[in-house]
Amino acid sequence: MKYRYAVLGAGRQGIAAAYDLAKFGRAEEIRLIDINLSSARAGADRINKLLPPSAGQVGCKIAKGFQSDITNTGKLASILKGINAFISAAHYSFNPAITNLAIRLKCHMTDLGGNTGIVRKQLQQKARAKKAWVSIVPDCGMGPGLNISLAVYAMSLLDKPREVYIWDGGLPQNPLPPWNYSLLFSIAGLTNEYSGNAYFLRNGKITEVPCFEGSEQLNFPALAGRPDKAGRTSPWAGRLEAFVTSGGLSTAPWTFQGKLERLENKTLRYPGHAAQFKAFAQLGLLEQKPVQVGKVKIIPRDVFHTLLESKITNSDVRDIGVMRIKCVGKKNGRPAAAFVELIDYYDALTGFTAMQKLTGWHASIVTILAAQARIPSGVWPVELAVPGKIIVEEARRRGFDIKGKVSYL
């Protein structure tokens, strides 16, 4: 059976997701929709050029570009007519309205999320989605998304999981001072992660933890001694810094309350990053409340975005995506720990960054499963939508190197 898919948003992650739908989703058609028609068509052309000739019918292009404003639900609905499933790569603020549209059109949907409060609103539409026989899974992507799926997989390796620790992040292969960081997604998404509090499970209770807390260093031997384009090796020798950021666990703390005693997620960066950006936050540069400067009012975060974005934007980003999960509990009646690790790199063949693949392909995997009726009808948090084992199997089909082991303690 062939399927028709759509992707809302022709940005970096959207194009990567559309490519994966075309390659692995038994796609008859991919509709790439963006407010900018040139971007949509350019993205569709790129996908068609990357696909092998056998991916579509002779003389037929699988991917096509369409123009629509996300807020123009009438036009958007007409473009989505006949679609089996789609991905929203639009800003998270649009996802509640897009969820309602998906239910009305009886079309399966995933999105790249970005805001736990909005995801919780989407989950309230479960009964309507179930009645419409559609599957909707918010907050897919790298983190939240794949990091949670791998945590669920790690939990499945033990008989009685008790504690889960997740570390994940996207980094440039060739960090340049003073930032030692390259923007791999939107600047708004980055500062959103560095604002407010994270929600963890500690002693079985939902606990708020401020961003930038709990800084620690972890060793990643696979990264140690890896040379850059100039043949130089990293001065960090495989050491990365981990610290608390917001939103990485999405709804998982509430889902696993009563089942886990501890659930935590930290973001990985090169050493020194947390202190640097915590200082910016303490200065007030991440605030969104206007402040008076002379005769005008400005929003500090807007100024911060304007000043920082060009400094950490690189047109030739060759990155690394890193995930590590540790699950502690029991197996065969004995104390044990399950370890899962994934390290992925920029792909020179397709031009996709590790961030694009880890984000876009997790969303496309879930979308394909929804189209194939392998996800029950309703609105599901990512940790309940698909068993971790299936996500790992699909990720490995795409070339992701996921290692897993269990050790008795």
Salt bridges, closest charged atoms under 4 A:
ASP20 OD1 - ARG398 NE 2.82
GLU28 OE2 - ARG4 NH2 2.97
GLU29 OE1 - ARG4 NE 3.50
GLU29 OE2 - ARG31 NE 2.97
GLU163 OE2 - ARG162 NE 3.92
GLU193 OE1 - ARG269 NH2 3.96
GLU213 OE2 - LYS278 NZ 3.64
GLU216 OE2 - LYS266 NZ 3.09
ASP228 OD2 - ARG232 NE 3.00
GLU264 OE2 - ARG202 NE 2.70
GLU264 OE2 - ARG262 NH2 2.80
ASP316 OD2 - LYS229 NZ 3.06
ASP316 OD1 - ARG318 NE 3.19
GLU341 OE1 - ARG324 NE 2.75
ASP344 OD2 - LYS357 NZ 2.90
GLU394 OE1 - ARG397 NH1 2.87
GLU394 OE1 - ARG398 NH1 2.98
ASP401 OD2 - LYS403 NZ 2.57
